[in-house]
C-alpha cells in the first residue's frame, strides 16, 4: 500500500521541473487535439467533455484501487468524475463506461498520473473562461467539471506533495511513465470522440 507523502519543505520544484520537461511534447500534442476556438460552442464542448470522461473516469478508478488516498489524503475531494457525468447528463451527451481500472500502480507511477490530472485544472480554467465568453446557454449551465476545485489551491498543494516525494532516478522514470500514460489516455480519447469539427487533428 502506498505510504503518505510528506509536505515538501523545499520550494526548488525539482520533481515538477523534471516531469514538465520530460512530458512537454506529450502536453503539446494533447493541447493540439482540441480546437479551443470552437470549444465554447455546444457541440464541440460536449465532445470535449466526452473525451475528458473517457480518459479521466477510468484513470480515477485506477487511482482509487492503487491507494491514491494514502499518498494524497484529500484525494476523494479531488475526484472529478461525478462532476463530469453531471455535465454530460445536463447536455444529454452519452457516456459508455469502459473496462475495469487495471492493475494497481506503484507510488511513483501513481504520482505521475496525478501530475497530469491535477495539472489539467490549469487548462480547465482557461477553457472555462472561453466557454463563459462564448455565452452558449447550455454550455454555460454545465461547468461543474471546469468549476471543480476553484478556490481550493489543489494544484500548488499537489506540487508540494510531489516535490516532497524525493524519488531517485528510477522513481522519476516511473513518474514520467505514469504521466506519459495519462497524457496518452487523453489523446486517445480526443482522437476517438465522434463529433465532426469538434476536435482538431491530433499531432502525430
Secondary structure, DSSP 8 states (H G I E B T S, - for coil): --------S----HHHHHHHHHTHHHHHHHHHHB-GGGTTSHHHHHHHHHHHHHHHHHHHHHHHHTTHHHHSTTHHHH--HHHHHHHHHHTT------S---S---HHHHHHHHHHHHHHHHHHHHHHHHHHHHT-HHHHT--HHHHTTTTS-HHHHHHHHHHTT---HHHHHHHHHHHHHHHHHHHHHHHH---TTTB-----
